[in-house]
């Protein structure tokens, strides 16, 4: 008699597929030296996000002596929409708020400074707009 391996429950599989993998891309100091990175570690990371319904997103993380600057940008090409944004650092909400897309280009830009917890840090930005449109970007800033 052969023994069958149990299958993963469907909700667990869907959760794994829904969460984008952390990205490491475009490491560098942006031409300004190592800006507090020390020891050759990248002090800046930029990644593209994933969005629905014609939007696009970018996430940029910069580490310096005063913490980590997080920039999250959503391009929607529609001005005057209100978006909810959440910044998550190492699984904890670091900031949440709302902001409008600007006219005429329809971009939403959120810039916040968060605490540097030390070591490599995973930071995720999630934006939710009208009609259920969402954008998510996640990156790891090496320690």
N, C-alpha and C positions, 0 to 999 in steps of 0.2 A: 504494500500500500504506500503510495507517495503522499508526502505531507505538503500541504499548500501553505504558502506564506501569506499572512494577512495583508490585505490591501490597506493603504492609507485612507482615512476618511476623506470624503470629498471636500469638506470645509478646509481641512489642512492643506490639501493640494491647491485649492483656489487662493488661499492666503499666500502661499509661497509664490504663486504666479503673479499675484497682484502687487507685491512689494518689489520695486525695482532694485537691482543689485547696486551696492555702493560703487561709485565710479572714482577712478583716479585718472585725471586727465590734465593736460596743459600745466604741469608743475613748473614753477619758476618764480622768480622774484619780481617779474615785471620790469626788469631793467634797472631797478633801484637798489641792487645789492641784496643781501640776505635778510634785511628788514626784521631783525629779531628772530629769525629762524635758527641761527646758530648751528654750528656743526654740519653745515651743508644740507640741512633738511629743508624741503620746500616750504616757503612761507606763504604760498598762494596756490590755490587749486580752483579751476574753472570747469564746470560740467554743463552739459545740456540736459534739460528736463524732458519729461514726457507729458503730453497734454492731449486733450480731446477737442474735437470740433473746431479745428483751424487756429488754435492758439499755439504759442511756443514759449518756452521758459529757459532761463539760465540761472545758475547758482555760482556765486564766487565767494570763496573764503580766503581771508588774509589774516595771518597771525603777526602780531607785533608785541612790543613790550607791555601794552595796555589791555590786551585781550585778543579776541577774534572778531574781525569785522565780517558780517554776513550781508551779502547783497543778493536779493532775489528779484528777478525781473520776469514779468509776463507780458508778452506782446499778443494783443488780441485784435488790433485794428478797429476797435470800437471804443470811442471815448465815453466817459460818464457812467461806466458800469462800476458797481461796488463789489470788491472781492474781499473774502476773509482769508487771512494768511496765518499759518502756524509755523514756527521754527522749533524744531525738536533737536536737542543736543543729548547724545548718549541715552536716548529713550525717555528723556524728560522734556516737558514743554519749557522752552527758554523764553518765548515771546509769542503772543497772539494779538492780532488786531485786524483792523479793516482799512481799506484804502480804495480810492477811485482810480480807474484808468483815465489817463489824461487825454485831452483833446489836442491836436487832431489825430495823433498817431495811435492812441489806444493802448499805451504802455502803462503798466503798474510797476513801480520800483519801490522796494522796501530795503532800507539799509539800517542795520542794527548792530551794535557792539555787544558781544556776549563774553562771559567769563571764559578764560582759558583754563580748562580743568587739568591740563598737563597730559602728555602722551598723545597718541593718535586719537583723534576725535571724529566721530561720525555725526554729521549734521544733515538734517533733512528739512526741506522747505516744502510746504503744501499750500496751494492756493485754490480756493473754491469760488467760482463766479456764478453769474446768473444762469438759470436753466440747467444746473448740475455740471457745468464745465469745471474740470479740475486739472491742475498742473502739479507735478511732483518732481523734485530734483533732490538727489542725495549724493553726498561726497564724503570722503575720509580725508581729513587734513593730517598728514603724518606727524608724529611726535618727534 
